[in-house]
Amino acid sequence: MPIVLNQTPRDGAFLGLFVGDALAMPVHWYYDAGAIKRDYNGWLTGYKAPNHRHPSSMIAISSTTGGGRKPPRSSAHQYPQVPVVGKLILHDKLKFWTKAGESIHYHQGLDAGDNTLNALCALQVAQALKSQAKHTADITCRAAALEAYVKFMTTPGTHGDTYAESFHRAFFKDWDAAGRPTKGEEIVKFAERRFKRVAFSGKEDSHLATIGALVMALPFLLRSLDDEEDVAVRQAVDWVMLTNPAPSIIPHVELYAQSLHRCLHGADARYVAKRALTSTQLGGHALMKRVESMEKEIVHARSNMLPSEQLLRLYQTATWELGSNCQIHGALKSLFFLAYMFSNNFEAGVLTNTNCGGENCHRGAALGALLGAAAVHQGQGIPQQFVDNLGSSKAAILKMVPLYAADTVKSTEKR
């Protein structure tokens, strides 16, 4: 497949985010991987529009007044809450959240190549950051990005997605209670107080410690390319603390941010993935032994020339065992496993991620960024077909490339 010429590592990561997300969109949260093949008449090899129905949709039991699941009818009547879905965000989508038993697809109505809400929010953040001068104060950048996020989410008609995960709904529930601030500086103060309350109480919402938090943080990491690694990592953490007030997520954000920063600077993606898999955050050498055992089984199957579908099943089993749901701890294990196995093959990596199902959109966005940066350093780049066939946000995405300032990084040795 032809590649897009003149990409920089930063552009490769940026485009990889949207490609990885859009490929997985129609089969997002498919926890029975076999249903992917049944519902789409084969495994996905490119962009597809989602079906109207989803085999395991949980929209009908998801809360429309905040994060998590809907409360029991009795408590909902006793403690009425302000609607978030249909009033503050997702203005015309409430009807899809109230059809019990219909298994509405999370992304019904989108077209082939379209991006999900988190990726669209990341685009808003990237645009806000690009409007800031290179040496603008960090707090000012976060204020601009938060203001853009709030405006995008609360303005009717800005996007066509149907679902917003818990951290968005929880954010706007608390934003409403705080008086609906709209100026960037005010929103930052609200979000900082929100995080401090959670940290002080020691009680965090487990629905917020998810891999979806990484997607909007990616533009901050890409903007920080020329900064030292610890500075770039801090940029990502500071942003996530504003959107996902879950202190347990911070070590995982740090690990991913370190990994992407190193890939952007030319470190070998397989080495970076192995370092992450052996980290104490994910399980240390015991986890790496499991991954090496999985790799050995896959290599053996490949050497015996097993059909590609049987190879795919090995990857599906591996991601299921490592972590296929939203929780960031398990999701990062699967992400770095796929990065380890496909460190030099962007296309195979993002397509395998897609066909493994589970939380493959946000995992796919973060994986796509890693493999996209690596692909440019390897002289490959993002395949042209994936860029050409992006959906309704393609023009806005490509308008951002080249991203920020021209890259001046040099390839580095393993570190």
N, C-alpha and C positions, 0 to 999 in steps of 0.2 A: 504494500500500500504506500503510495507516495507520501512524503512528509512535507510539513509546512517549512519553508526555507526561512533563514535569518531569524530563527527563534533564539532567545537567550534562555538560560536556565530559569530565570524568574518568569518569563513568558510561558515556558513549558509547564511549570508548576501551576500557573494561573489557568491556562487552558485545560490542563489535566484535571483540575478541580471540577470544571463544568462537564467535561467529557465523562469522567467517572460517575458523576451524579446522574446525568441524563441517560446513560446506558442502563443504569439500574432502576430508573424511575418506574417503569411498568411492572417490575417484579419486586418492588420495595416491600420489605417485611413479609416475604414469602418464606415461611418457616418449614414448609414441606417443599423441598427443592424439586421434587418430582412434579409438582403442580405447575412449575414454570414451563416444562416441556408440554404438558397436557394443555395448558391454557393458551399457549402461543404457537402450537403446532411445531415444536422443536425448540432447541436451545437458542438463546438470543445471540446473534452475531453482529448486531448493529442496533440502531435506534428503533423503538417501537412505540406506538401509542398505547396507553393502558386500556385494559378492558374496563367496563363500567363496574363490574363486580370484582371482588377480591375474596379469595377462598378463606381467609382468616382475619378479615377486617375487624378492628376493635373501635371504629369510629363511634358506633352507636352506644358504646359503654364508656366513652371518654368524656371527661368533664367539659362542659361548655362554660364553666364559671371560674376555671383555674386549671392547675396541672392535675395529672393523675386521672383516676376513674370517677365516674358519676357517683355521688353519694346515694345511699338508700333513699327511697321515696319519702320515708317518714322524716328523716333528718333534713332533707331538702325542703320539705314543707315547714319544718320547725325553724330552720335557719336559712331563710331565703337569701340568695346571693345575687350580686349584679352580674348579668350575662357578659361574658367576654367575647365568645364566638357569636357573630351575628350583630353585635352592637359596637364593640371596640375594634375588633379585627375580623377578617373573613366575612365581610359584611353581607354577602349574598350566598353564603355557603351553609348557614345554619340548618337549612332543610335537609342537607345530606347527613347531618349529625343526629337527626332525630328519627331516622327510618329504621327502627328496630327490626332485626331479622333479615335485612336486605343485603348485608355485606357489601356496602358501597366501597369502591376502591379509594384509597387515601388520596390518589392523584387523578381521579376521574376528571375528564374534560380537558386534560393536557394533550398535546400532540406529540408525535415522535420527535425526539431531540430536545424537548422542553426540559427545563430544570425545575427542581422542587424548591420549596419555599426557603430552606436554609441557604441554598446556593444563590438564590435571588437576593437574599439579604446580604450575603457576602459580596455580591456585585455592588449593592448600595454602599457598603462599607468601603470597598475599593474605590468607588467613584468619589466618596467623601474625602478619602485620604489623598487621592490624586489632586484634589482641589486645594490642598494645603501646601504651602512652601516646604521645601526639603527640610529645613531646620526648625519647623514649627514645633512648639512645645508639645510634649507627649499628651498632656492633659487636654490641650486644645484639640488635638487629633481625635482623642477619644470622645470629646464632646461633639465634634462635627459628625463622627460616625454614629453616635447614639441618636443625635437629632435626625439624621437621615433614616435610621432604622425605625424610629417612632413614626416619623412622617409617612414612610413607605407602608408600614403595617396598619396605620389607622386611617389611611386615605382609601376610600372605595375605588375599585377598578384598577389598582396598580399591578395586580397579578391574577393568574387564573387557578392557582392551586386550591385544593379543598381542605387540606389538613395542616395544622400547626402543632408541633409536638409540645410536650408539657412545659418546657422552659419558656416558650413564647407566651403561653396562656398564663403561667404563673407571673411572668414579668408584667403583663398588662393588667392582671388583677391587682397587683400591688401598685402599679403606676396609677390606676384609677383611684385607689384609696389614698394615694399621696397627692391628689389634686390634679392629675394629668399634666405634669410639666411638659412644655414643648421646646424650651430653649436648651441647647446642649449642656451648658454649665449646670442648669437646674436638674436635668436628667442624670448627669453624673453624680451630683450630690445625693439624689434619691437612691441611685443604684449602690453607691458606696455605703450609705446608711443601711441599706437592705442587707448587704453582705456582712457588715459588722454585727447586725442583730443575730444573724444565723451563727456566725463564728462565736459570738459571746454565749449564745444559748447552748451550743453544742448539738443542736438538733437540725439536721439538714434533710431536705426532701430528696429521697433516693432517685426520684424521677428526673432530677436535674444533673446528676453525675453521668452524663451520656456523651457518646462520641459526637453527637450532633453539635456539641459546644465548639468543636474544633473548626467547623466550617467557616463561621464568621470571623474566627481569629486568624485565618490564613492570610488575608490581606495585610494584617499587621506584621506577620512574619516576613512576607515578601517585601514590604516597605523597609524592613529592618535589615535587608540583605547586607548592606555595607557596615553594619554595626557589629561589635563583638558579640559572640554567641550569647553570653549572659544577658546582654542588653536586649537582644532579639527575643529571647525566651521570656524576659520580664514583660515585654510588650504584649505577648500573647496571653500571659497569665493575668495581667492587669485588665485586659479586655474581658476575658472569660469570667473574672470575678464580678463584673458588672452585669452580665447576662445570666450566668449560672451560679448563684450563690450557694455553692456546695464545696466546702473546704477540701473534701476528700478527692476532688477532681484535680487539684493543683499539681501533684506529682506526675500525673499522667499527661497533663498539658505540657509540663516541662519536658518530659521524655520525648513527646512527639515533636515539640518545637526544636529541641536540640537536634533531633534526627533530620528534620527538614532543612534546618540551617546548614547542616553538614553536607547534605545532598546538593543543596544549592551551590555550595563551594567546591563541589567536585569529588567529595568522598564517595567511595564505592558503595552503592545502595545495599548490596548484599552484606557487606561488612557492617554498615549502619544498622541494618535490620537485626543482624546477629547480636550486636551490642545491646539493642533494645530488648531483645528476647531474653538475654542473660541478665538483665537489670533486676535489681531487687524489687522494683515496682511491679514487675510482671511475673516473677517466679524464679529468677536466677537460673542456675545451671540445670536444675531439675526440669524446667520448662524447655530449655534448649535441647535436652536429651530427648524429650518427647517429639520436638520438631524434627530433630535429626532422624528419629525412627520413622516419622511420617514421610520425610524426604526419601529415606531408603526404600520404603515401600513403593513410592511413586516412581523412583528411578528403576526399580526392579520391574515394575509393570511396563514402563516405557521400553525397557530393553527386551522384554518379551513381546513387544509390538501389540499390546492390548489395544482394543478400539478406544478412540478418543473419549467416548462416553464413559467407559469404565475408569479412565484416568480422571475425568471430571468428578466422578463419584468419590474418588479418594480425596480430592480437594474439598468437596462438600462435606464429607465426614470429618475432615480435619478442622474446618472452620466451625462446624457444629460442636465438636469437642472442645475447641479452644475458646469459643464464645461467639455466638451469632446474633445476640440481641443487642439492645441499645446501650447497656451498661459499659462504660468506657474501659473498665479493666479487661473484660473478656474481648471486647471489640478490638482493642489494640493488639491483643495476642494474635487474633486472626489477621489483622491488617499487616503486622510485621511478618507473619508467616508468609502471606502472599507476596510482600515486598522481597522477602528472602528468596522465594522460589522463582520470582519473575523480575529480578533486579535488572535484567538487560532486555526485557521484552514488554514494553508498555501495553501494546495491544492485547497480548495474551493475558496480561495481569488484570487489566480492567474488565475484560470479558469474563474471565474466570470468576472474578469477584461478583460480577452481575449474576452469573448462573449458580453461584453458591447460595443466593438468597439471603434471608435474614435481614439485618440492618445494613444492607449493601449500598444504599445511596450515600449516607454520610460517611460510612467506611470507604466507599468508592471515591468520594470527593477528596478525602485525606490521602488515600492510597494514590489516586491520580496525580495529586500534587507531588508526592515523593517520586513516583516513577516518571512523571513528566520532566522534573528537573534532571533526573538521572539520564533520561533519554536524550536530552539536548547535549549533555556532557559526553555522551557516547556517540554523538554525531548522527543520531536518529531523529529525535524530535517527535512531535505529535503527528500521527497520520492525518493527511489532508482531508480524507473522507470524513473523519470524525469532526473536524472543524467545519467543513463545508455544510454538513447536515445538522449542525446544531439548530435548535428550534427558534422560538419567538424572541429569545434574548440574544441571538447571534450578533446582531449589529452592535448592540450595546457592549457585548463582551469584546468583540474585535476592535471596537473604538478605544478600548483600554490598552491595547497592545501597540507599541511596546509599553510595558507596565512601568510606571514611575520613571526613574532615571535609567540611562543606559547602563547595562551591567559591566563592571570592570573587574569581576572576580577572576582569579586564576585557579586552575585545578590544584587541589591539594593532595598530599599523600593521605593514607589511612590515618585516622586519628581517633 
